[in-house]
Amino acid sequence: MDWFEAIADRARPAAGEVALSAPQVTVVLLLALVVVITPPIWQVVRLAVTLVHELGHAVVGVVVGRQFTGFVLRGDMSGHAVTRGPARGPGRIASTWAGYPVPALLGAAMVWAAGRGWSAPVITTLLVILLFALIRVRSGLTVLVVLAALGGLGALWWWRDDVLQPQVMLGLGCVLVVGAWRHLLAVLGDHSSGSDPGVLASLSHVPRAVWNASFVVVCAGATWLVGVEVLHALR
């Protein structure tokens, strides 16, 4: 098997039945719960949520024609992504808006993919994005976090297991959705002009409350989708 075939084999959807059993889903949900309610574990894992947040800014920025030049993650779990382009306009608004909803949207996509045999394509896409992001990191901590994510997802991708992959995707998806809400609740109480809602308000002259409401609506929709998928799997 050549490299192209090896990569294609690990990127294609699973064949056959991939639905998780109720006991498997229950175990995964319990592990995800432990992650989000145990402070020492959450202090580490929440960096993954911040990573997704910042890459949300970056990926949407690239999609709307902006240039992604770098990003950093900080020890206080905050971060910053830089995209170059017009200082105002729809592209700047879209890239700024994307940060808070993307963890919830990605989490919902992971959960949806887990039950339909699409875990491998999702993992492949995430690896491509992380490899692209690796050359844009601007701090030592950011390098460590991105390399850790690449290592974990890379192993899951290379030693493909169509039983394990959906379980990991389900767990990660649930953690990202919960993390999205925790980050969102923090920013709802932040009235500084430098927060994403504050920047959006200055760029658009639309009140901060409207932007916050849009984050809540998207996160609520993602949460509803995850709930539907989990309940279906538990039946």
N, C-alpha and C positions, 0 to 999 in steps of 0.2 A: 504493500500500500504506500503510495507516495504522499507527500505532505499535503497536497491539495485534497486528496481523498480523505486523509485523516482529519483535516479541518472540516471538510464538508460533512463527514460522518458525525462529528461532534456538534455541528451547528443545526442539523435538521431536526424537526419535531420527532417526538417518540412515536413508535409504531404500536398499534394495539391499545389495550385498555391501560390507562394510567391513573384512574380515579383513586384517591386516597381513601382508606378505610376510616370509619369513625374512631377506632382506637388510635390510629396514627395521627389523625387530626387533633384529637384530645391531647395527646402527648406533646405535639408541636405547640399547641396553644398554651399549655402549662409552662413549657420552657420559655416561650415568648413573654409570658406574664412575669416569670422570675427575672428575666432580663430587664424589663421596664420598671419593676418595683424594687429592685435591689440597688441601692445608691452606688456602691463601688463599681458594679457591672455597668450601670447606666452611664456613669461618668465617662466610661470608655466608649460604649456603644453609641452614645449620642453624637460622637464625632462623625460617625457614618451618616447620621441624619444631616449634620452640617455639611458634610461632603456632597451629599445629594442636593442640598439647598444651593450651594455655590455652583455646582455643575449644572443645575437647572438654569441659573442665570446665564451661564456660558453657552449651553447648548441652544437655548432659545435665542440668545444673542446671535449665534452663528447662523441659525435658521433664518433670521430676519435680516441678515446681511452685515452684521457687525463683526469685528475682528476680536477674537478671544486672545488676550495677551498674557494672562496669568491669574493665579489665585493663591490665597493663603488660608490655612486653618490655624486658629490660635488656641492657646492652652485654656482660655476661659470658655471654649466651645463656640466662640464666634468665628466668623470668617469674612472674606472679601474676595469677590471676583471682579476682574476688570475687563471690559469690552470697549473697543474703540469704534467710534462712529459719530454720527450727529449727536450733539449734546441734548437735543430735544427731538420730539417726534414719536410716531408709533413704535418704531424699532426700539428706542430707548425705554419706552413705557413697557413694552412686551417683555424685554429682557429683565427689567427691574421687578415686574410683577411675578415672574415665574418662580422666584426662590421659595416662597412659602407653600404654594400648592404642589410643586413637583414631588416632594417626598411622599405625599399622600397619593398622588396619581401613580407614581411608580410602584408604591406598595400595593395599590389596588390592581395594577397590571400584573404584578408578580403573582398575587393570589389567583387572579383569573387564569393566568397562564399555567399555574401549577395543576389545575384540574382538567386541563385540556391537552396536555402533552407538549406544551410550548415552552417548557422551562429552558431547554437547551438553546433555542434561538434568543430568548431573553438574556441568558447568561452570556452568550456570544456578543450580543449588542453591547451589554454593559462592559465587557472586557475591551471592546474597541474604543468605547468612550473613555475608559480609564487610561488606556495606552495613549490616547490623544491628549488627555489631561496631564499625564506624567511629565511631558516636556514643557508644561506651562506652570509647574509648581514653583513657588517662590519662598519656601521656608523648609527647614529640616523636619518639623513636625508634619507638614503637609506631605513631604516625601514618604515618611514612615506610614502615614495613614493610607495613602494611595497604594504603596507597595503591599501593605497588609491586605487591602481589599483585592488587589490583583492576585496575590498569592492564594487567598481563600477561594475566590471565584475561579481562578485558573486551575486549581486542583480539582474543584468540582466539575469543571468543564472537561479537563483532560481525562480523568478517570471517570468517565461518564457512567452514571448509575441512574436509570430511569425510575427507580424507586426513591432514591435519596434526594435527587434534584428537586422534585416537587415538594418534598417535606421542607427542604431548606428555603425554597422560594416562598412557601406559605409562611414560615416563621419570620423570615426577613420582611416580607410584605406587611405582616401584622405589626412588627416592630416599627417599621417606617411610618405606618399610619398613626400609631400612637405617638411616635416622635414628632410627626408633623403637627399634631394637636398641642403637644407640650411647647414646641417652639412658637406656635401661633398664639397660644394663651399668653406667652411672655411678651410678644410684640403688641398684643392688644392693650397692654398696660404701659407701653412705651410711647410717650408723646414727643420724643425728640424729632427734630427735622432730618436727622441723618438715618433714621430707620427706613425700611423699604416703603411703608405706607406714607411716611413723611416726604420722601423723595417723589413718590408717585403723585402726591397732592400738589407738590410744587411744579411738577412737570405738566400736569394736566388741568390744574385748577379744579379738579374734582375732589370733594372733601375726603379726608383720611378715612372717615367712617364708612364711606362707600367702598373703598379699596379693602378695608378690613372685612366688610361684609362679603365681598367677592371671595376672599380667602376662606371664610367660614363656609360659604355655599359649596365651594369645590371640595374642601376637606370633608364636609358632611356627605356629599355625593359619593366620594371615594369610600368613606366609612360604610355607607349603605351597601355599596357593591360588595365590599369585603364581608359584611354581615350575611348577605344573601348567599355568597359562595360558601362560607363556613357552615351555615345552617343546612345548605343542600348536602354538603359533604358529611355532616353528622347524622343525616337521616338513614 
